[in-house]
Amino acid sequence: MACDSSAALAPHRQLPAEQPCTERALGSHSPIGQVRAVISGAGGAERRCWSPWSTEPRGAGVGRDEQRGCPSELSPLMVMSPAQEPTPELLADPYESFMHHHLQYYGYFRDEEKTAESSSLVLREHRPKSSDSLLEQESGGSNRDSLQDNKKKLICSLMLKAALLKSKQLLFNHLEGPGVPRLREPRGLFAVPTSRGPLQAPRWPVECEVIKEQIQHIEWVPSEPEPFYQPTGNEPAPLIVGEEKGTVVYHIKTVAKGSYFTCSRIGGARGPITSPAVSLEGPEDTTLLFESRFESGNLQKAVRVGPYAYELTLRVDLYTSKHTQWFYFRVRNTRKGITYRFSIVNLMKRKSLYSMGMKPLLYSQRDAQTRGVGWRREGGDIRYYRCSSEEGQAMYCLTWTVCFPHDQDTCYFAHFYPYTFSDLQRYLLAVASDPVRSQYCKLRVLCSSLASNTVYLLTITSPSQNPAATATKKAVVLSARVHPGETNGSWVMRGFLDFILSDSPDAQLLRELFIFKVVPMLNPDGVIVGNYRCSLAGRDLNRNYRTVLKESFPCIWHTRSMIQRVLEEREVLLYCDFHGHSRKNNVFMYGCNNKSAPAQRLHERIFPLMLSKNAPDKFSFRSCKFKVQKSKEGTGRIVMWRMGIPNSYTMESTFSGSTLGRKSDSHFTSEDLKSLGYHICDTLLDFCDPDRSKFLQCLSELQELLQQQIHRKLKDLGRGQDSDGAWSDISLSDVESSTSGSNSSQSDGLPAHLLSVAEKFHQKKKRLRTRKERNELRQKYASSQGLTCQAKTPVAGERRLGSPTCQTHQPVSAAALCTEDSCGKQGKTPEAGLVSDLQRREPNASQEEQPEERLWERKLCHQHSPGPERLWKARRPQPLLITMLTPPQPQRPAGALPIREHLLPFHAQLDGEPHGSRHAGSSTLAHSASTVGTSPC
């Protein structure tokens, strides 16, 4: 059915005579005609109409109306009043019956007279004059009541048109006129923060309960340095009481073991929020009220074990069974002047900075509101010690005391300065709304995470009108928060962005020289739910940069692809991923030794050395490592290095503080970490300075420093220095230790949702024992059974099938031999095979020195006599089933003695039978050999 597209654009125009019969009868002013005209107009003048509800395929040759003919009036379903019941003829058609039930589900045909009348009044005010003539034409010049009924029919037809038309881009506003189309506002395909709209709400896994309260803290820098806690050695180590003897005052449910991420939604779990905390019995109740179900919060359980003592249990990373380090929770109902003790009882790292003077962070909401004081270091009697062991995993406890500054205050505790996904979005919103900074900072979306949270990508450079100048710019790639609990990286990134987007001359020069690609938060899902190390795939993203699983690790996959595209266009001068370290103080870097190009030797160490000179009270070059370990092959540092970026680094900043210079023995503040971002920019200018004097000076210092390290290494090994003092032939990896990073081997591999599938195809291959191990097992078994050999020295001229006095290594019985000879041929009897074998062998010295493994006659098949190593694997002796073969009696010459049978090997005696009980009349092989006229071999 061809439709005229002009009908939609000119509704008052007279239809041509050749118009199809359906639209000729209905008219272009009718609702159905308008719908069809608009649909045809969107696709062309000759496009056929198609309804989403039709069973015909799109583009079918004949439409439903053409199959039924050309009706001269509206369909009964189209003109039916909302209060009118369908006729039996209508319900007889399956399609019309389906449409009736469908519209009835949405409230039509339910005697809604008042609603229809009120709607008709609204339409009457905005309908053009041609609509009344249309109604008069359809009613055939009836009276005023009939006109009112037809208006109701028009309302119903408009409702049906809205149900039939399922276009998501084309909208109709009937208040503006009969069927005037307009386009829908485009969706926000890229959720980039803008000043015109709200921030993107974080999406949580559906297993997580989330409170509606938004948590936000002020930034504050203490006026004086915050010193480390000085341990006295007398700090108490409380015994773990547990919920058996204590009272659970806070407990949230965790995901089931073995589960994996399925879907997410804004606000987390559906339904009302439960109350995991106890209720106060009155104003005199001093029980603390805990809460951690907010962004980046982490606390699973709190047990009251004393009037003012609490044992805390952290939640492991979602969909894993490990990684407890990050904590961030809220307490209410505090009391001033009382010493509280908190003990976190399920930490998993053997070493911690808390053993070296690090203090937890405390935030008082009342101090923030009245005095403008934010996060500060608080705590006494700090001790970190081993407390228990669960399922082979050692558990460690962190205990400390604290006094709250106010009564009835709301306070927060944290492992380090929190930096949430919402904090990042607020900062990016300020940048995008700034008319100056937004000119050289373009905000884009790199990808969406597993939970559909946005991973942002910033491109920072000065706009250039010369394409040739832009093509010569080198690139610098920076990223942070691949480990969500390492908030240090976000504060360093914040300082870098503050400087590079400023109007400083150095910042302007950097924007002229480089193109910066910045991913400020690689793992937003983990940041939102309060994980320490993993994503919602249950895996450490910094061990999966080589992954091909795009759907399971989208953030890492798209970051690597982005860097690959940049490498195809230009040189990447520097790659740096910002991290935090929980066992070492100061700031340092991990790099990669350059072994391929001798001319570039030690060049990868120049940038860290320059950074240590620019920030001498924060950065420690002696803590830097450049060893490429096999266990770290999946890290971003090594993967980018192998992709062709020689200056590829991981920058580790401590959770504690500095032991260098004027900041020695004091904690880092958020401002200290932000200053590192400035020092990175300053060092980048020194590294690329056309004046190469600084570069060459650092290279000379590195050569001298490395030579001293090699001399110390040689001294430790007891080797003297070469006469010429050469050291270039010594590997750099031999003179430095490993990077001592966190062990995430159990967080490497397939994501959690693929583990069950992989287990079906993974069969662990049994490791075969070496010859040495098999010999040791034989000796242990023989000694345990009291079957040690008395004489192991071979007798001259005797074949070593067994020592003469060794009852363990007895010769093989002829009855147990297979009928297969040494050459694998059938047909010979056991006696004939043994005689021919003895006749072919002559005694010699090499046979006397045969190893013990060859003492066994090789004529035994695996079915009748398994190898002795199989028998020694069992702890208890097992009976050996031997099939006795009755050999045919050969014709012997007169006077010849028969060949006597011999005992079975030692395993035939494992049943406890006495020697010789199975085969009476046995003799030694030497005697049997003499009967055939051969000397003992």
N, C-alpha and C positions, 0 to 999 in steps of 0.2 A: 504494500500500500504506500504509494508515493505521497508525500505531504509537501505542501508549499511552505517554505520557510518564511515567506513574507507575511504569512498570517500572524506570526508571533510578533513581528515588528510593527505591523499596521493592523491592529485588531478591528478598526472600523471600516476596513476596506471590503468591498463586495467580492465574494468568492467568484472565481471564474467558472464558466459552465463545465469545463472538463475536470473539475475537482472530483476526487473519488466520492462515492456515494455516502460513505460514513460521515465524512466531514461536511458534505453537502446537507445531510439531514440534521446533523447536530449544530452546524454553524461554527465558525471560528471563535464566536463569543462564548460558547458553552464551555464549561470547565474541562470536559473531556477533550473537546477540540483544541483548547488552548494547550493542554498538556501534550497532546500529540504534535501540535504545531511547534512547540518549543523544543521537543525532543528531536524532531526532524530538522529544525533550524540549527541545532547544535552540531548535527552531523552532516549536513548537506541537504540539497533540495530533493535528492533521490534516495535518501536514507529511509529504510523501513522502520516502523515503530516496533518497539519491543518492550514488554512489561517485565519487571523483575519477578512478578508473581506467576508469569506464564510458564507453562511446562514446555513450550516450544524453545528450541535453542536460539541463541542470539543470531540474528541474520537469517532466520528461516525464510523460505520463499513466500509462504502464505501466513498471514497473521490470523489470530483467533477471530477477529471481527469478519475477515473475509471468508473464513470457513463457514461461519454462521450466516453469511449473507449481509446485506446492508439494511440494518434496522431503521425504521422511520421514526423511532422515538427512543428515549433513554432506556437503558437496561433497567429491569425492576430493582436490581440492587443499587443502581445509581440514583434513582429518584425516590427511594423509600424514605419515609419520614423516620426520625429516630424512635418514635413511639410505635411504629407500625411493625407487625410481626411478618415474617417471610411467608410466602405462599408455599404449598407443597410442591408446586412445579419448580420453585427456586431451589428447594432443598434436594430435589431429585438430581440436579446437576452436581457432580462432585466438586467441581471448581467453585461454583457459586456457594455451595455449602461450606467449603473451607473458608472462603472469604467472609461469609456470615459469622462463623464462629471466631474467626480472627478479629473482626471488628467488634464483636460482642465482648471479647476479652479486654479490649481497650475502652469499653464503656458505651459503645453505640447500641442502638435498639434496646434501650433500657428505660423508656418512658421519661426521657430527660427533656420535657417540653420547655421548661423555663430556661434551661441553658440554650436551647436552640433559638427561642424567641429573642433572648438578650443578644445572642450572636447576630441574629438577622438585623437587629436595630443598628448594631455597629456597622454592618456591611451596608445598610441602607444609607447611612450618612456619607460613606466614602465611595459608593458605587456611582459610576457615571450614568448619564441619562440612557445610554444604549442598553444598560442592564434591564431597565424597566420594560423597554420594548422587547427585549429577549424573553422576559417572563410572560409578556402578553402573547408573544408568538407561540410559546410552548403551551400556554394554557388555552389557546384557541379563543381568546376574547371572553373568558369567563368573568364572573363577578369578583368582588374584592376579597372574599374569603378564599376563593380558589387561588388568587394571587398570593395570599399569605402562605398557603400550603406549598405553593411552588417555591417560595423563598426558603421554606424549611427544606425542601428537596435540594435546593441549591447548596445550602449549608452542608447537607449530608454528602453531596457530590464533591464538595471541596475537601471534606474530611477524607473521603475515599481517594481523592487525587493525592493528598499528602501521604496516604498509606502506600499508594502505588508507586509514586515517584521516589525512588531511593537514592537519588543523586546526592553526593556529599558536597559538591561544589556549587550546584545551582539551587538558588533559593527563590521562593515566591512570596511576596508581601502583598496580600490581598487588600490590605487597607490602603495601599497606594493606587490600586486599580485592579482590574480583572486579569490576574495572571501575569503581572509584570515581573520578569526574571531579573535576578541580580546574582553576582558571584559572592560566595562566602569569603570571609576574611581568611587569608592564608594561615595555616597552622604554624606554630613555632617549631619548625623542623629541627632547628639547632637552639637548644635552651641556653643561649648566651645571656648573661645578666644585662639588663637594660634599666635605665632610670624610669621607664614607663611602666614596668611590670614588677611583680614581687619576685623574690628569690625562689629558685627551684627547691621545693620541699624534698628533704632526703627520703629515699625509699629504703625500707627495711625488709628483711626476710619476714615471712608471715608467721614464723615461730616466735618473733620477738614482741614483747609488750613494751609500749612506749608511752610515757606520760606526755601530756599536751604542753606542759610548761617549757618555755624556751629558756635555755641556760646561756647566759652571756656574762663575761667578766671584763673588768677594766684592766688596762695595761698600766703597770707601775714599776718604776725602777727604784730600788732602795738607795738611799743616799750614802750608805756605808757598805763596804764589802761584807758578805755573809760568810763567816769562817766555817771551816769543817768542824764537825764534832770530834773531840779528842777522846778516844776510848781510854778508860781507866783499867780495864781488865776485870772489874768487879760488877759489870752489868749483869743483871739476873737473866737467866734463860728459863722462862716459865715452861712447865710441863703442859703438854697439850691435853686439855680436858675433854673436848668434844661435846656434841649435843646430848650424849648419854647422861652427863652430869651437869650440863649447862642448860640454858633456855634459848631456843632459837627465836631471835627477834626480827630477823629479816631473811627471806629465802625466796628466790625466783627459780622457776623451773628452767631446766636446760633442755637442749635438743637431745633426742634419743641417740644412743650410741649406734654408729653405723649409718645414720641418716645423712642426707646431703641437701644442698640448696635446690629448691624447686621454683619458687616465685617470690615476688616482693610486692609491696604496696606502700603508699604513703601512710605513715602512722603505724606500721607494723601489723600486729595481730588484730583480727576483727573482734568485735564485741567489746563489752565494758572492761575496763582495767581493774584487775584484782588488787587487793591490798596485801602485799607480802610482809608488811611490818605489823608488829603487835600494836594494840591500841593502849593508850595511856589510861591508867585507872583513876587518875585525878591530877590536880596541879602539883602534888607533892611527889609524883612518880618521876624518877630521875632517869628512866630508860631512854637511851638515845634512839632516835628514829632515823633509819638508814634509807637511802634511795640511790639507785644507779641506772634506772631505766630512761636515761636521756642520752643525747648524742655523745659518743665516745666514752660513755660510762662503763665501768667494769667493777662489779662486786656481785658475787652470787649468793653468799650466805654470811650472816653475822650471828654469833652465839655469845650470849652474855654468860660469862663464867665467874663473875664477881660483881660487887656493887658498881665498880667503875672499870671493869676489865672486859674486853671483847676479843674473841677469836674470829678472824675474817678469812673467808675462802674466796679466792678469785675465780672467775669463770675462764675456762680454757678457750682458746680460739674456736670459733664456731665450726662445727663439723670436723673437729680434731680432738685428740686426747692430750695435747701437750701445749706448751707455750703459755706460761703464766708469769708475767712480769709487770705489765701495765696495770695500774689501778687508778680509779677516778670515781669518787663517790661523794655523797652528801650526807651530813648528819644534822639533826635538829634536836631541840630540847636540851641545849647545853647548859652547864652550870659553871659559873666563874669561880676561880680559885681552887678547883678540884683537879687532882692529877688523874688523868685517864690513861689506861694502857691499852694499846691496840697491838695485835699479833696476827700477821698474815702467815698462814700455816701451810700453804701448798705451793711455794715457789720451787722452781726446778733447776736453777743454776747453782753450781757448786761454789762459784766465786761471785762476789757482788761488790759494788762500790760502797754499799752500806757498811761493809767491814772496814772501809778506809775513810770514814768520816762523813759520808753523804747523809743529808737530812731530807725527810719528806717535805712536801710543799703543803702549806695551809692557806686557805682563803676565807676571810671573814666577811660576810655580806654586810654586816653593820659597819665595820671599819671602811669598807669600800664606799658606802653611802655617806658616812659622816666625815671621814678623814681622807678619802681618796687613796687608801692603801689597798694594794692588790695582793698577789701571791707573794708569800715570804717563806723562808726556811724555818721550820720549827721542829723540835723533838729533842728528847733526852733519853738517857739509858738505852741507846740504840745498839742492838746486837743482831747479828746474822749468823745462824747456826743450823746444823742438821737436826731435824726433829723426828722424822719417821721415814718409813719406806712403804710404798704402795705398788703392788704388782711389779716388783723389781725396779721401780723408779724411786730414787732417793728424793725425799722432800725436805725443804729447808724453810726455816721460819725467820721472819723479820719482825722484831718487836721494838716498840718505842713508846715513850710517854709524852703527853702533851697537856697543857693547860689552856683552856679556851678563854678568849679575852672578855666575853660578855655572857650574861645570862640570856636564855631563850634566844640564842643566836642561830643563824643558819650558816654552817661552815662546810668547806669542801677540802678533801684530801686528794693529792695527785702524785704520781711518780715523777712527772715533769710538767712544765708549763703546757697546758692543753692548747691544741690548735685544731679546730673541728672543720668539717666540710662547709658548714655555714659561715665560719669565719673567713674561709677562702672566698666564698661567693660574695660576701660583703666587701672584701677588698677588691675583687675583680669588678664589682659593680661601681665602686668609686673610680677605678681606672677607666672603665668604659664610659662613664658619665663626664669625665674630665675632657673638655674640648682640646686641650693641649696634648696631654699624654696619649689620648686615643689616636692621634695622628701617626705616631710611630710605634704604637703597640696594638696589633690586631689580634683580637680574641676570637678563637675558633674552637670547634668541638673536635677533639681527636677521635673519640669513640664513646660508646656507652658501656658501662661495666655490666657485670652479671645481673645486678639488681637494677639496671637501667639508670644508674646515676651517671652524671656527665663527667667525662675526663677532658679537661680543658687543655688547649694548646695555645701558647702565646708566641707570636712572631714579632720580634722587636728589632727594628732597624730604621735608619733615617730614609725617608722616601727620596728616591733618586730619579731624575728625569732622563738620565742617560742609561739605557739598558746595558751598555758595555761596562759601565762602572759597577752596576749591580751584579753582573756576572763574575766580576773579579773578586767580590767579597767572599771571605772565608766564613764558615759557620762555626758556631759554638752551641753545644747541646747540653742542657742542664735539666735534671729531674730530681724529684724528692718524693718521700712518703711511699716508697714501695713497701716498706714495713710500717704498718699504720701506727704502732705504738712508739715509734721513734719520732716524736714531735720536734726534736732538735732540727731535723731537716727542713721543716716548714718555716722555722724562725730564721734559719740561714737564707732560705729562698726569699723570705720576706725582705730581709736586708738587701739582698741582691737586687730585687725588683725596685725597692725604694730608691736605690742609687742609680740604676741604669735608666730609670724613667724620670730622673730629676733633670734640672737645667744646669747641672755642673758641667764645666768644660771637658773634664775627663769623660763624663757620660756621653756627651755629644760626640766626642772623638771615637769612642767605642761604637756608637751607633753608626758612625760613618764608615768604620773599618769592617764591622762584622754584621752578620745576621744571626740573631740569637733565637734558638728554638727552645722553649721552656715548657716543661710539663710539671706544674707545681704540685700535683697530687695524683700519683699513679694508682693508688689503691683506695678510692673513696669508699668502697663498700666496707673494707676493714676498718677505716677510720670511723665510719658512722656507728658500727656495731660495737666498737671498743676492742677489737682484736689487737694483739701485740705484734704478730709476725705474718699471718697468713691472710689470704683472700677468702671469699666465700666458696671457692673451689676446694678449700681445705689444704692448700699447698702454698709454699713460700714462693712468691712470684720472682724473687731474686735468685732462684735456682732453675727458672724455666724460660730464660730468654731465648733458648734454642727451640722452643716448642713450635709445633705445627698445628696445635689445637686452638684454632682461632676462636671458637665458640666458648671454650673453657677458660682461656686466658686472653680475653680481648684487649685489655690494657697493654700487656706486654707485647702482644703480637702487633698491634697497630703502632706502638712506639718503635719497635724494630723496623717495621715497614717504612715509617716516616723517615727514619735515619737512613735507610737504604736509598730512598728517593733523593734525599739531600746529598748523599755521597755521589749519586749519579750526576748531579748538577754542579757540585763544587766540593772543595776540600773542607773537611771538618777538622778544625785545628784542635779542639778540646771537647772531651766528653767527661762529665762529672755527675755522679749520683750522690745525693746528700743522705747520710745515715746518722744513726746515734749508736753509741757504744756503752755497754753496761758494766764493763770490767776494767776499763782503763781510763785514766784522766787525760785531760788536754784534748787537742784536735790534731788529727793526723790523716794520712792518706794511704790507700793501697793502690799500687800501680802494677804494670806488667813490664818485665824485662824485655828489652829489644835484642833478640838473638840473631835475627836474619840479616841485618845491615850493620857491619862493623863500624861504618862511618857514623852511625847514629847511636853508638854505645854510650850509655848513661844519660842520653838526652831526655829520657822519660822522667828522670829524677830532678831536672832543673826547675820545673814549675813548683813542685813541693818545697824545694830548697828556697826559692825566692819567696814563697808564701810564708815560710818560717822566719825570714828576715823582715818581712813587712808586718807580721803579727808575732813578735817574739814572746809575748806573755801569754799567748793562747795556743800557738801551733808548735808541735814538737816534730822536728824532722827525724829524730832518732827513733821515734815510734813508727815511722813509715816502713812499709814492706812492699816489695816488688816481685814476690815469688808467685808464679802461676801454678796453682795446685790443681790436681785432677778433680778433687771434690768441689772446686769452685768454678768448673768449666761452664756452668749454666748461669753465672752471674752476669749482670749487665756490663761490668768492667771488662771481663775477658771476652765476651761475645763481641762487643764493639771494637775491642783491640784486634780480634781476628777478622773483623770486617774491614779493617784498614785505618783505624784511628789510633795512631801510636800513643798519643797523650790521653789515655783512657784511665779514669780514676774513680775510686769510691772514697768520699771524704767522710770520715767518722768524727763526730763531735761527742764529747762525753756527756752523760747525764749529770755528772757531778760538777767538777770545776777544774782549776788550773793548779799546776805545781811549778809554774815558771814565772820568773820576773816579779813584777810588782803585784801580780794577782795570785801569788803563790798561796796555797792552802785556803782558797776561798772559792765559793760556788760561782758558777756562771749564771748570769741573769739573761733574760730574753734580749736585752739590749746588747749584751756581749756577743750573743750568737748572730744578731742582725749586723753587728759590725764586721763579722766574718764575710758577709756578702759584699761589703765595700772592699775588704782586703782582696777578695778574689778578682774584682774588677781592676784594682790597682796592680795586682800581680800580672794580670793579663796584658796590661800596657807595658810593663817591664819585659815580659816574655817576648813581645812582638816589637820591641823598640828597635828602630833601624840602627841605632848605636849598639853594637854587639858587645860592648865592654862588660856589661853586667852578665850577659849570657856566658861569655868566655870565662869570666871570673868564677862563676858558679860551677862551670864544667871543670875548671882546674881544682877547685875545692873538692868536688866529688871524686876525682881521680885520686887525690891524696887520701881522702877518707876511706875509699875502697881499698887502697893498698894497705892501710893500717889494719883494716878488718881482715884482710887475707893473711897478713903476718900473724895476727892473733890466732887465726884459725889454724895455720900451719904449726904454730907453737903448741896449741892444744892437741894436735895430732902427733906431735913428736917429730915433725919433719923440719929440717933446716931450710933457710931461705936460699933460693938459687943464687948463683954467683952474680948473675947480671940483674937480679932483682925483678925479673920479668913476672908478670902476673896475668897477662892477657889471655893465657891458655887455660885459666881456671874459671869455671862456671860461676856466675854470680849467684846462682841458686844455692851453691854450696856454702856460702858465707853468711846466709841469713835464714832465720827461722820462718815458720809458716805465719800466715796472716792472723792466726789465733781468733778467727771470727767465730760466730755462733754456729753450732752444729745443727744444720737443718736437713741432714740426710733423710730423716724420717718424714720430712715435709716435701721431699722431692718426688718426682714421678707423676703418675696419672692423677687427675682430679678425683675427688671423693666419689662422684657419681659414676665413675668408670671402674672403680676398684672391683666391684662385684662381678662385672663383666669380664675383667681381666683374670680373675681368679679361676674362671672356668677353663681358660686356655693356658694357664700357667701351671706347669708341672715341674716341680723342683727336681732337678737331675741329681741322682745320688752320686756322691763323690766316691771315687774309687781309692782304695788305700794303696799307698806306695809299697814297694818291696820291703823297705826298711820297717814300715809299720806292720806288715804281715809277719815278718820274722820276729818282731818283738811280741806280737800276739801269740805266736807259736811257743816261744820260750816261756811266756807267762802261763800259758795253759799247761804246758808240760810240767812246769815247776809246781803249779797248783794241784796237779793230779799225781805228783810223785813219780813222774815218768822221765826224769832227767837221764841223759845219756851218761854212761859210766866211762866209755872209751870213745872219744871223738877222733882219735888219731887213726887214720885209715891203715889197715893192715896191708903190707906189701903183697901184691898179687891178688888182692881180693876186690871184687867189684863192689862199689859203694852203693848198694841198694839199701843198706842199713848196717850200722855198726854191729860187730859180732855179739856184743853184750847189751845192745840197745833194744829194749822191748818195744819202744815206740815205733821205730822204723823197721818193721818186719817186712820181709819180702812179700810179694803179691802172690796170692793163691791162683793157681791155674784155673780153678773152677770159677773164679770171679773175672777172668779175662774175657774180653770180647773175642769173637771169631774173626775180627779184623786184624790183619798183620800190620807191621810197621809201615808198609808201603800203601796201606789202605785197600788191599785186595782181599776178596772174600774167598772162602773155600778151604782154607787151611785150618787144621785143628789147633787148639791152644798149645798142645804139646809141641806140635811141629813148628808153630810160630816161635815159641820160646827157644827151641833147639837151634833153629836157623839163625835166630838173633844172636845166640851165644857163640855160634860157630863163626859168624861174620866178624865178631869183635875180638881184637887181640889186646892183651894187657899192655898199657903204656903209662907213661908218667902223667899225661894230661888227664887220663881217666881217673887216676888216683886223686887228683886235685879238683875233682868236680865239686861245685858248690852244693850246699845242702838242699837247695830247691830242686835239684835234678835227681834226688835220691829215689823219687817215685817212678815206677814203671809207667811209661807213657802209653801203654796199651789199654789202660782203663778208659772207657768212654765216660762222658759226663752223666749219662743216664744211670749207669750201674755204680759208678764210684765217683762222686763229686770230689772236687779238689779239697785238699786239707784246709785251705784258708776259709772255705765256706763253713767247715765244721767248727773251727775255732772262733767264729763270730758269735756263736751261741754261748750263752752263759752256762747252760746245763747240757750235759752230753745227751745227744739225740740218737735213737736207734737207727741203724742203717739197714735199709731193705735191699737185699742183694738177690737177684734172680740167679738161681743155680742152673747152669747149663750142663746137661749130661753129654760129655763128648763121646764120639764113637771110639770104640776100641781099635787102635791100629794093629796091624800085623807086625809082631816083633820077631826078630830072628832068635833062634834057640840060644839060650844062655845069656840073653841081654836082660838087664834089670830094668823094671819100669821106672819111669820118671815120677818121682814122688811129688805130691801136692805140697804147696807152701801155705803158710798162714796168711790171712788177710792183713791189710795194714792195721795200724794202731787203732783206727776208728772202729774196727770190728770188735774191739775189746771194750768199747765204751759202755756196753750194756751190762758190764759187771761179770761176764763169763770168764772163767779161768783160762789161762794160756793153754791152747791146744785142745779145748773142749769141743770146738766145732769140727776140726779136722785132725783126727787121730793119725798118728804115724807120720807127722810132719818132720821134715828135716831141713837143714840149711841148704842155701843155694850152692855152697861150695861142694857139698856132698853130691847133690844132684848133677852138678856140672861135671864131676869126675866120672859119672856113669856114662856120659856120652863121649868120653875120650877127650875132653878139653880141660885145660888147666884153669884154675880160678883166675878171673880177671879183676 
